[in-house]
Amino acid sequence: MHPLLNDFSDLTDNQIEDKIISLTQKYWKTANPQVQQQISLAIDTYKLEQQTRRASEQLKQQNQDSDNNSLDKLIKVS
């Protein structure tokens, strides 16, 4: 985790993707290894957030699918 990046709740998925692209471009434009290291750390932090959001979304989708296929909804008792 990059120490200056801590709250991503106000960013959309597209904004996170844009930040990753922008930082990647900046990484390749600089020749300073210390700056590259900091940019790389920031990119990794954004990618981790992106993966966490995708995993959370997949889990929600699996739970929703599981709820839709539960036996309670398939068996109708009158």
mmCIF file as gemmi writes it, N, C-alpha and C atoms, coordinates in Angstrom:
data_model
loop_
_atom_site.group_PDB
_atom_site.id
_atom_site.type_symbol
_atom_site.label_atom_id
_atom_site.label_alt_id
_atom_site.label_comp_id
_atom_site.label_asym_id
_atom_site.label_entity_id
_atom_site.label_seq_id
_atom_site.pdbx_PDB_ins_code
_atom_site.Cartn_x
_atom_site.Cartn_y
_atom_site.Cartn_z
_atom_site.occupancy
_atom_site.B_iso_or_equiv
_atom_site.pdbx_formal_charge
_atom_site.auth_seq_id
_atom_site.auth_asym_id
_atom_site.pdbx_PDB_model_num
ATOM 1 N N . MET Axp A 1 ? 0.835 -1.184 0 1 0 ? 1 A 1
ATOM 2 C CA . MET Axp A 1 ? 0 0 0 1 0 ? 1 A 1
ATOM 3 C C . MET Axp A 1 ? 0.881 1.249 0 1 0 ? 1 A 1
ATOM 4 N N . HIS Axp A 2 ? 0.521 2.165 -0.859 1 0 ? 2 A 1
ATOM 5 C CA . HIS Axp A 2 ? 1.23 3.435 -0.918 1 0 ? 2 A 1
ATOM 6 C C . HIS Axp A 2 ? 0.756 4.291 0.253 1 0 ? 2 A 1
ATOM 7 N N . PRO Axp A 3 ? 1.661 4.909 0.991 1 0 ? 3 A 1
ATOM 8 C CA . PRO Axp A 3 ? 1.262 5.656 2.191 1 0 ? 3 A 1
ATOM 9 C C . PRO Axp A 3 ? 0.39 6.88 1.919 1 0 ? 3 A 1
ATOM 10 N N . LEU Axp A 4 ? 0.431 7.42 0.726 1 0 ? 4 A 1
ATOM 11 C CA . LEU Axp A 4 ? -0.37 8.616 0.439 1 0 ? 4 A 1
ATOM 12 C C . LEU Axp A 4 ? -1.716 8.296 -0.19 1 0 ? 4 A 1
ATOM 13 N N . LEU Axp A 5 ? -1.959 7.036 -0.502 1 0 ? 5 A 1
ATOM 14 C CA . LEU Axp A 5 ? -3.225 6.615 -1.085 1 0 ? 5 A 1
ATOM 15 C C . LEU Axp A 5 ? -3.947 5.73 -0.082 1 0 ? 5 A 1
ATOM 16 N N . ASN Axp A 6 ? -5.105 6.18 0.385 1 0 ? 6 A 1
ATOM 17 C CA . ASN Axp A 6 ? -5.774 5.37 1.39 1 0 ? 6 A 1
ATOM 18 C C . ASN Axp A 6 ? -7.281 5.244 1.214 1 0 ? 6 A 1
ATOM 19 N N . ASP Axp A 7 ? -7.939 6.156 0.533 1 0 ? 7 A 1
ATOM 20 C CA . ASP Axp A 7 ? -9.387 6.078 0.432 1 0 ? 7 A 1
ATOM 21 C C . ASP Axp A 7 ? -9.8 6.082 -1.037 1 0 ? 7 A 1
ATOM 22 N N . PHE Axp A 8 ? -10.368 4.975 -1.471 1 0 ? 8 A 1
ATOM 23 C CA . PHE Axp A 8 ? -10.792 4.843 -2.864 1 0 ? 8 A 1
ATOM 24 C C . PHE Axp A 8 ? -12.307 4.844 -3.003 1 0 ? 8 A 1
ATOM 25 N N . SER Axp A 9 ? -13.024 5.062 -1.922 1 0 ? 9 A 1
ATOM 26 C CA . SER Axp A 9 ? -14.481 4.958 -1.951 1 0 ? 9 A 1
ATOM 27 C C . SER Axp A 9 ? -15.127 6 -2.865 1 0 ? 9 A 1
ATOM 28 N N . ASP Axp A 10 ? -14.459 7.121 -3.078 1 0 ? 10 A 1
ATOM 29 C CA . ASP Axp A 10 ? -15.039 8.16 -3.927 1 0 ? 10 A 1
ATOM 30 C C . ASP Axp A 10 ? -14.676 7.987 -5.402 1 0 ? 10 A 1
ATOM 31 N N . LEU Axp A 11 ? -13.876 6.968 -5.729 1 0 ? 11 A 1
ATOM 32 C CA . LEU Axp A 11 ? -13.465 6.724 -7.106 1 0 ? 11 A 1
ATOM 33 C C . LEU Axp A 11 ? -14.295 5.614 -7.733 1 0 ? 11 A 1
ATOM 34 N N . THR Axp A 12 ? -14.647 5.794 -8.984 1 0 ? 12 A 1
ATOM 35 C CA . THR Axp A 12 ? -15.348 4.75 -9.713 1 0 ? 12 A 1
ATOM 36 C C . THR Axp A 12 ? -14.324 3.775 -10.281 1 0 ? 12 A 1
ATOM 37 N N . ASP Axp A 13 ? -14.8 2.664 -10.793 1 0 ? 13 A 1
ATOM 38 C CA . ASP Axp A 13 ? -13.901 1.678 -11.401 1 0 ? 13 A 1
ATOM 39 C C . ASP Axp A 13 ? -13.167 2.275 -12.597 1 0 ? 13 A 1
ATOM 40 N N . ASN Axp A 14 ? -13.862 3.072 -13.386 1 0 ? 14 A 1
ATOM 41 C CA . ASN Axp A 14 ? -13.237 3.706 -14.545 1 0 ? 14 A 1
ATOM 42 C C . ASN Axp A 14 ? -12.164 4.711 -14.133 1 0 ? 14 A 1
ATOM 43 N N . GLN Axp A 15 ? -12.402 5.438 -13.068 1 0 ? 15 A 1
ATOM 44 C CA . GLN Axp A 15 ? -11.408 6.395 -12.585 1 0 ? 15 A 1
ATOM 45 C C . GLN Axp A 15 ? -10.15 5.677 -12.091 1 0 ? 15 A 1
ATOM 46 N N . ILE Axp A 16 ? -10.329 4.544 -11.453 1 0 ? 16 A 1
ATOM 47 C CA . ILE Axp A 16 ? -9.175 3.764 -11.003 1 0 ? 16 A 1
ATOM 48 C C . ILE Axp A 16 ? -8.389 3.268 -12.203 1 0 ? 16 A 1
ATOM 49 N N . GLU Axp A 17 ? -9.088 2.79 -13.222 1 0 ? 17 A 1
ATOM 50 C CA . GLU Axp A 17 ? -8.419 2.332 -14.441 1 0 ? 17 A 1
ATOM 51 C C . GLU Axp A 17 ? -7.658 3.481 -15.1 1 0 ? 17 A 1
ATOM 52 N N . ASP Axp A 18 ? -8.264 4.656 -15.143 1 0 ? 18 A 1
ATOM 53 C CA . ASP Axp A 18 ? -7.603 5.831 -15.718 1 0 ? 18 A 1
ATOM 54 C C . ASP Axp A 18 ? -6.342 6.207 -14.933 1 0 ? 18 A 1
ATOM 55 N N . LYS Axp A 19 ? -6.404 6.1 -13.613 1 0 ? 19 A 1
ATOM 56 C CA . LYS Axp A 19 ? -5.231 6.404 -12.776 1 0 ? 19 A 1
ATOM 57 C C . LYS Axp A 19 ? -4.102 5.421 -13.073 1 0 ? 19 A 1
ATOM 58 N N . ILE Axp A 20 ? -4.439 4.155 -13.232 1 0 ? 20 A 1
ATOM 59 C CA . ILE Axp A 20 ? -3.426 3.141 -13.533 1 0 ? 20 A 1
ATOM 60 C C . ILE Axp A 20 ? -2.76 3.445 -14.872 1 0 ? 20 A 1
ATOM 61 N N . ILE Axp A 21 ? -3.556 3.784 -15.87 1 0 ? 21 A 1
ATOM 62 C CA . ILE Axp A 21 ? -3.016 4.112 -17.196 1 0 ? 21 A 1
ATOM 63 C C . ILE Axp A 21 ? -2.128 5.349 -17.124 1 0 ? 21 A 1
ATOM 64 N N . SER Axp A 22 ? -2.595 6.377 -16.436 1 0 ? 22 A 1
ATOM 65 C CA . SER Axp A 22 ? -1.843 7.624 -16.314 1 0 ? 22 A 1
ATOM 66 C C . SER Axp A 22 ? -0.514 7.403 -15.592 1 0 ? 22 A 1
ATOM 67 N N . LEU Axp A 23 ? -0.563 6.669 -14.499 1 0 ? 23 A 1
ATOM 68 C CA . LEU Axp A 23 ? 0.668 6.407 -13.736 1 0 ? 23 A 1
ATOM 69 C C . LEU Axp A 23 ? 1.644 5.539 -14.522 1 0 ? 23 A 1
ATOM 70 N N . THR Axp A 24 ? 1.126 4.603 -15.291 1 0 ? 24 A 1
ATOM 71 C CA . THR Axp A 24 ? 1.993 3.761 -16.119 1 0 ? 24 A 1
ATOM 72 C C . THR Axp A 24 ? 2.722 4.601 -17.159 1 0 ? 24 A 1
ATOM 73 N N . GLN Axp A 25 ? 2.016 5.55 -17.762 1 0 ? 25 A 1
ATOM 74 C CA . GLN Axp A 25 ? 2.655 6.45 -18.732 1 0 ? 25 A 1
ATOM 75 C C . GLN Axp A 25 ? 3.738 7.287 -18.058 1 0 ? 25 A 1
ATOM 76 N N . LYS Axp A 26 ? 3.441 7.786 -16.879 1 0 ? 26 A 1
ATOM 77 C CA . LYS Axp A 26 ? 4.419 8.597 -16.149 1 0 ? 26 A 1
ATOM 78 C C . LYS Axp A 26 ? 5.624 7.763 -15.73 1 0 ? 26 A 1
ATOM 79 N N . TYR Axp A 27 ? 5.374 6.508 -15.382 1 0 ? 27 A 1
ATOM 80 C CA . TYR Axp A 27 ? 6.47 5.61 -14.997 1 0 ? 27 A 1
ATOM 81 C C . TYR Axp A 27 ? 7.492 5.498 -16.117 1 0 ? 27 A 1
ATOM 82 N N . TRP Axp A 28 ? 7.012 5.315 -17.342 1 0 ? 28 A 1
ATOM 83 C CA . TRP Axp A 28 ? 7.924 5.117 -18.463 1 0 ? 28 A 1
ATOM 84 C C . TRP Axp A 28 ? 8.557 6.419 -18.95 1 0 ? 28 A 1
ATOM 85 N N . LYS Axp A 29 ? 8 7.562 -18.566 1 0 ? 29 A 1
ATOM 86 C CA . LYS Axp A 29 ? 8.565 8.845 -18.982 1 0 ? 29 A 1
ATOM 87 C C . LYS Axp A 29 ? 9.728 9.295 -18.103 1 0 ? 29 A 1
ATOM 88 N N . THR Axp A 30 ? 9.791 8.804 -16.889 1 0 ? 30 A 1
ATOM 89 C CA . THR Axp A 30 ? 10.842 9.247 -15.98 1 0 ? 30 A 1
ATOM 90 C C . THR Axp A 30 ? 12.022 8.267 -15.984 1 0 ? 30 A 1
ATOM 91 N N . ALA Axp A 31 ? 13.19 8.805 -15.746 1 0 ? 31 A 1
ATOM 92 C CA . ALA Axp A 31 ? 14.392 7.978 -15.671 1 0 ? 31 A 1
ATOM 93 C C . ALA Axp A 31 ? 14.904 7.878 -14.234 1 0 ? 31 A 1
ATOM 94 N N . ASN Axp A 32 ? 14.23 8.544 -13.323 1 0 ? 32 A 1
ATOM 95 C CA . ASN Axp A 32 ? 14.63 8.549 -11.92 1 0 ? 32 A 1
ATOM 96 C C . ASN Axp A 32 ? 14.132 7.263 -11.244 1 0 ? 32 A 1
ATOM 97 N N . PRO Axp A 33 ? 15.029 6.408 -10.777 1 0 ? 33 A 1
ATOM 98 C CA . PRO Axp A 33 ? 14.608 5.132 -10.186 1 0 ? 33 A 1
ATOM 99 C C . PRO Axp A 33 ? 13.775 5.284 -8.907 1 0 ? 33 A 1
ATOM 100 N N . GLN Axp A 34 ? 14.046 6.324 -8.124 1 0 ? 34 A 1
ATOM 101 C CA . GLN Axp A 34 ? 13.261 6.533 -6.907 1 0 ? 34 A 1
ATOM 102 C C . GLN Axp A 34 ? 11.822 6.923 -7.246 1 0 ? 34 A 1
ATOM 103 N N . VAL Axp A 35 ? 11.665 7.758 -8.256 1 0 ? 35 A 1
ATOM 104 C CA . VAL Axp A 35 ? 10.321 8.158 -8.681 1 0 ? 35 A 1
ATOM 105 C C . VAL Axp A 35 ? 9.602 6.957 -9.286 1 0 ? 35 A 1
ATOM 106 N N . GLN Axp A 36 ? 10.32 6.179 -10.08 1 0 ? 36 A 1
ATOM 107 C CA . GLN Axp A 36 ? 9.718 4.975 -10.661 1 0 ? 36 A 1
ATOM 108 C C . GLN Axp A 36 ? 9.241 4.019 -9.57 1 0 ? 36 A 1
ATOM 109 N N . GLN Axp A 37 ? 10.009 3.905 -8.511 1 0 ? 37 A 1
ATOM 110 C CA . GLN Axp A 37 ? 9.629 3.021 -7.415 1 0 ? 37 A 1
ATOM 111 C C . GLN Axp A 37 ? 8.337 3.507 -6.749 1 0 ? 37 A 1
ATOM 112 N N . GLN Axp A 38 ? 8.227 4.808 -6.521 1 0 ? 38 A 1
ATOM 113 C CA . GLN Axp A 38 ? 7.027 5.361 -5.902 1 0 ? 38 A 1
ATOM 114 C C . GLN Axp A 38 ? 5.807 5.21 -6.818 1 0 ? 38 A 1
ATOM 115 N N . ILE Axp A 39 ? 6.013 5.444 -8.104 1 0 ? 39 A 1
ATOM 116 C CA . ILE Axp A 39 ? 4.916 5.292 -9.066 1 0 ? 39 A 1
ATOM 117 C C . ILE Axp A 39 ? 4.486 3.83 -9.128 1 0 ? 39 A 1
ATOM 118 N N . SER Axp A 40 ? 5.461 2.931 -9.121 1 0 ? 40 A 1
ATOM 119 C CA . SER Axp A 40 ? 5.156 1.502 -9.155 1 0 ? 40 A 1
ATOM 120 C C . SER Axp A 40 ? 4.347 1.081 -7.93 1 0 ? 40 A 1
ATOM 121 N N . LEU Axp A 41 ? 4.701 1.614 -6.798 1 0 ? 41 A 1
ATOM 122 C CA . LEU Axp A 41 ? 3.966 1.321 -5.57 1 0 ? 41 A 1
ATOM 123 C C . LEU Axp A 41 ? 2.526 1.842 -5.661 1 0 ? 41 A 1
ATOM 124 N N . ALA Axp A 42 ? 2.348 3.035 -6.214 1 0 ? 42 A 1
ATOM 125 C CA . ALA Axp A 42 ? 1.012 3.596 -6.391 1 0 ? 42 A 1
ATOM 126 C C . ALA Axp A 42 ? 0.202 2.758 -7.379 1 0 ? 42 A 1
ATOM 127 N N . ILE Axp A 43 ? 0.825 2.33 -8.466 1 0 ? 43 A 1
ATOM 128 C CA . ILE Axp A 43 ? 0.135 1.484 -9.451 1 0 ? 43 A 1
ATOM 129 C C . ILE Axp A 43 ? -0.321 0.186 -8.792 1 0 ? 43 A 1
ATOM 130 N N . ASP Axp A 44 ? 0.568 -0.427 -8.019 1 0 ? 44 A 1
ATOM 131 C CA . ASP Axp A 44 ? 0.215 -1.668 -7.33 1 0 ? 44 A 1
ATOM 132 C C . ASP Axp A 44 ? -0.949 -1.471 -6.367 1 0 ? 44 A 1
ATOM 133 N N . THR Axp A 45 ? -0.981 -0.328 -5.704 1 0 ? 45 A 1
ATOM 134 C CA . THR Axp A 45 ? -2.064 -0.029 -4.774 1 0 ? 45 A 1
ATOM 135 C C . THR Axp A 45 ? -3.393 0.097 -5.517 1 0 ? 45 A 1
ATOM 136 N N . TYR Axp A 46 ? -3.39 0.803 -6.642 1 0 ? 46 A 1
ATOM 137 C CA . TYR Axp A 46 ? -4.617 0.926 -7.438 1 0 ? 46 A 1
ATOM 138 C C . TYR Axp A 46 ? -5.051 -0.426 -8.003 1 0 ? 46 A 1
ATOM 139 N N . LYS Axp A 47 ? -4.094 -1.238 -8.451 1 0 ? 47 A 1
ATOM 140 C CA . LYS Axp A 47 ? -4.433 -2.561 -8.983 1 0 ? 47 A 1
ATOM 141 C C . LYS Axp A 47 ? -5.002 -3.466 -7.899 1 0 ? 47 A 1
ATOM 142 N N . LEU Axp A 48 ? -4.48 -3.356 -6.694 1 0 ? 48 A 1
ATOM 143 C CA . LEU Axp A 48 ? -5.008 -4.134 -5.578 1 0 ? 48 A 1
ATOM 144 C C . LEU Axp A 48 ? -6.454 -3.739 -5.29 1 0 ? 48 A 1
ATOM 145 N N . GLU Axp A 49 ? -6.735 -2.457 -5.311 1 0 ? 49 A 1
ATOM 146 C CA . GLU Axp A 49 ? -8.11 -1.984 -5.109 1 0 ? 49 A 1
ATOM 147 C C . GLU Axp A 49 ? -9.01 -2.497 -6.229 1 0 ? 49 A 1
ATOM 148 N N . GLN Axp A 50 ? -8.521 -2.465 -7.448 1 0 ? 50 A 1
ATOM 149 C CA . GLN Axp A 50 ? -9.283 -2.945 -8.595 1 0 ? 50 A 1
ATOM 150 C C . GLN Axp A 50 ? -9.598 -4.438 -8.439 1 0 ? 50 A 1
ATOM 151 N N . GLN Axp A 51 ? -8.623 -5.233 -8.036 1 0 ? 51 A 1
ATOM 152 C CA . GLN Axp A 51 ? -8.838 -6.667 -7.834 1 0 ? 51 A 1
ATOM 153 C C . GLN Axp A 51 ? -9.812 -6.927 -6.697 1 0 ? 51 A 1
ATOM 154 N N . THR Axp A 52 ? -9.71 -6.141 -5.635 1 0 ? 52 A 1
ATOM 155 C CA . THR Axp A 52 ? -10.616 -6.297 -4.5 1 0 ? 52 A 1
ATOM 156 C C . THR Axp A 52 ? -12.051 -6.013 -4.915 1 0 ? 52 A 1
ATOM 157 N N . ARG Axp A 53 ? -12.245 -4.975 -5.699 1 0 ? 53 A 1
ATOM 158 C CA . ARG Axp A 53 ? -13.593 -4.65 -6.172 1 0 ? 53 A 1
ATOM 159 C C . ARG Axp A 53 ? -14.148 -5.739 -7.087 1 0 ? 53 A 1
ATOM 160 N N . ARG Axp A 54 ? -13.305 -6.252 -7.97 1 0 ? 54 A 1
ATOM 161 C CA . ARG Axp A 54 ? -13.757 -7.318 -8.872 1 0 ? 54 A 1
ATOM 162 C C . ARG Axp A 54 ? -14.107 -8.584 -8.101 1 0 ? 54 A 1
ATOM 163 N N . ALA Axp A 55 ? -13.291 -8.937 -7.12 1 0 ? 55 A 1
ATOM 164 C CA . ALA Axp A 55 ? -13.56 -10.122 -6.311 1 0 ? 55 A 1
ATOM 165 C C . ALA Axp A 55 ? -14.858 -9.947 -5.521 1 0 ? 55 A 1
ATOM 166 N N . SER Axp A 56 ? -15.06 -8.76 -4.982 1 0 ? 56 A 1
ATOM 167 C CA . SER Axp A 56 ? -16.288 -8.467 -4.242 1 0 ? 56 A 1
ATOM 168 C C . SER Axp A 56 ? -17.507 -8.565 -5.153 1 0 ? 56 A 1
ATOM 169 N N . GLU Axp A 57 ? -17.38 -8.053 -6.349 1 0 ? 57 A 1
ATOM 170 C CA . GLU Axp A 57 ? -18.485 -8.115 -7.313 1 0 ? 57 A 1
ATOM 171 C C . GLU Axp A 57 ? -18.784 -9.559 -7.708 1 0 ? 57 A 1
ATOM 172 N N . GLN Axp A 58 ? -17.74 -10.36 -7.905 1 0 ? 58 A 1
ATOM 173 C CA . GLN Axp A 58 ? -17.931 -11.768 -8.236 1 0 ? 58 A 1
ATOM 174 C C . GLN Axp A 58 ? -18.62 -12.504 -7.092 1 0 ? 58 A 1
ATOM 175 N N . LEU Axp A 59 ? -18.218 -12.218 -5.88 1 0 ? 59 A 1
ATOM 176 C CA . LEU Axp A 59 ? -18.825 -12.847 -4.718 1 0 ? 59 A 1
ATOM 177 C C . LEU Axp A 59 ? -20.3 -12.477 -4.613 1 0 ? 59 A 1
ATOM 178 N N . LYS Axp A 60 ? -20.62 -11.221 -4.848 1 0 ? 60 A 1
ATOM 179 C CA . LYS Axp A 60 ? -22.018 -10.793 -4.837 1 0 ? 60 A 1
ATOM 180 C C . LYS Axp A 60 ? -22.814 -11.523 -5.901 1 0 ? 60 A 1
ATOM 181 N N . GLN Axp A 61 ? -22.212 -11.65 -7.091 1 0 ? 61 A 1
ATOM 182 C CA . GLN Axp A 61 ? -22.893 -12.333 -8.195 1 0 ? 61 A 1
ATOM 183 C C . GLN Axp A 61 ? -23.108 -13.808 -7.864 1 0 ? 61 A 1
ATOM 184 N N . GLN Axp A 62 ? -22.112 -14.455 -7.269 1 0 ? 62 A 1
ATOM 185 C CA . GLN Axp A 62 ? -22.254 -15.862 -6.893 1 0 ? 62 A 1
ATOM 186 C C . GLN Axp A 62 ? -23.321 -16.038 -5.825 1 0 ? 62 A 1
ATOM 187 N N . ASN Axp A 63 ? -23.363 -15.142 -4.863 1 0 ? 63 A 1
ATOM 188 C CA . ASN Axp A 63 ? -24.382 -15.214 -3.821 1 0 ? 63 A 1
ATOM 189 C C . ASN Axp A 63 ? -25.765 -14.999 -4.406 1 0 ? 63 A 1
ATOM 190 N N . GLN Axp A 64 ? -25.857 -14.09 -5.349 1 0 ? 64 A 1
ATOM 191 C CA . GLN Axp A 64 ? -27.141 -13.824 -5.992 1 0 ? 64 A 1
ATOM 192 C C . GLN Axp A 64 ? -27.584 -15.038 -6.804 1 0 ? 64 A 1
ATOM 193 N N . ASP Axp A 65 ? -26.654 -15.646 -7.52 1 0 ? 65 A 1
ATOM 194 C CA . ASP Axp A 65 ? -26.972 -16.847 -8.285 1 0 ? 65 A 1
ATOM 195 C C . ASP Axp A 65 ? -27.372 -17.987 -7.357 1 0 ? 65 A 1
ATOM 196 N N . SER Axp A 66 ? -26.682 -18.103 -6.236 1 0 ? 66 A 1
ATOM 197 C CA . SER Axp A 66 ? -26.988 -19.145 -5.262 1 0 ? 66 A 1
ATOM 198 C C . SER Axp A 66 ? -28.38 -18.936 -4.684 1 0 ? 66 A 1
ATOM 199 N N . ASP Axp A 67 ? -28.733 -17.697 -4.399 1 0 ? 67 A 1
ATOM 200 C CA . ASP Axp A 67 ? -30.067 -17.399 -3.875 1 0 ? 67 A 1
ATOM 201 C C . ASP Axp A 67 ? -31.141 -17.718 -4.898 1 0 ? 67 A 1
ATOM 202 N N . ASN Axp A 68 ? -30.865 -17.463 -6.15 1 0 ? 68 A 1
ATOM 203 C CA . ASN Axp A 68 ? -31.84 -17.727 -7.205 1 0 ? 68 A 1
ATOM 204 C C . ASN Axp A 68 ? -32.046 -19.223 -7.427 1 0 ? 68 A 1
ATOM 205 N N . ASN Axp A 69 ? -31.059 -20.034 -7.091 1 0 ? 69 A 1
ATOM 206 C CA . ASN Axp A 69 ? -31.146 -21.472 -7.313 1 0 ? 69 A 1
ATOM 207 C C . ASN Axp A 69 ? -31.448 -22.26 -6.038 1 0 ? 69 A 1
ATOM 208 N N . SER Axp A 70 ? -31.772 -21.576 -4.98 1 0 ? 70 A 1
ATOM 209 C CA . SER Axp A 70 ? -32.011 -22.278 -3.724 1 0 ? 70 A 1
ATOM 210 C C . SER Axp A 70 ? -33.276 -23.12 -3.804 1 0 ? 70 A 1
ATOM 211 N N . LEU Axp A 71 ? -33.321 -24.167 -3.003 1 0 ? 71 A 1
ATOM 212 C CA . LEU Axp A 71 ? -34.473 -25.076 -3.01 1 0 ? 71 A 1
ATOM 213 C C . LEU Axp A 71 ? -35.737 -24.386 -2.502 1 0 ? 71 A 1
ATOM 214 N N . ASP Axp A 72 ? -35.597 -23.41 -1.638 1 0 ? 72 A 1
ATOM 215 C CA . ASP Axp A 72 ? -36.765 -22.718 -1.11 1 0 ? 72 A 1
ATOM 216 C C . ASP Axp A 72 ? -37.589 -22.085 -2.224 1 0 ? 72 A 1
ATOM 217 N N . LYS Axp A 73 ? -36.919 -21.59 -3.238 1 0 ? 73 A 1
ATOM 218 C CA . LYS Axp A 73 ? -37.633 -20.933 -4.325 1 0 ? 73 A 1
ATOM 219 C C . LYS Axp A 73 ? -38.125 -21.937 -5.36 1 0 ? 73 A 1
ATOM 220 N N . LEU Axp A 74 ? -37.519 -23.129 -5.386 1 0 ? 74 A 1
ATOM 221 C CA . LEU Axp A 74 ? -37.927 -24.14 -6.343 1 0 ? 74 A 1
ATOM 222 C C . LEU Axp A 74 ? -39.124 -24.948 -5.853 1 0 ? 74 A 1
ATOM 223 N N . ILE Axp A 75 ? -39.271 -25.089 -4.559 1 0 ? 75 A 1
ATOM 224 C CA . ILE Axp A 75 ? -40.374 -25.865 -3.992 1 0 ? 75 A 1
ATOM 225 C C . ILE Axp A 75 ? -41.446 -24.899 -3.527 1 0 ? 75 A 1
ATOM 226 N N . LYS Axp A 76 ? -42.616 -25.075 -4.084 1 0 ? 76 A 1
ATOM 227 C CA . LYS Axp A 76 ? -43.73 -24.197 -3.709 1 0 ? 76 A 1
ATOM 228 C C . LYS Axp A 76 ? -44.723 -25.001 -2.895 1 0 ? 76 A 1
ATOM 229 N N . VAL Axp A 77 ? -44.912 -24.592 -1.649 1 0 ? 77 A 1
ATOM 230 C CA . VAL Axp A 77 ? -45.84 -25.281 -0.755 1 0 ? 77 A 1
ATOM 231 C C . VAL Axp A 77 ? -47.036 -24.37 -0.564 1 0 ? 77 A 1
ATOM 232 N N . SER Axp A 78 ? -48.235 -24.932 -0.816 1 0 ? 78 A 1
ATOM 233 C CA . SER Axp A 78 ? -49.452 -24.128 -0.652 1 0 ? 78 A 1
ATOM 234 C C . SER Axp A 78 ? -50.207 -24.52 0.576 1 0 ? 78 A 1
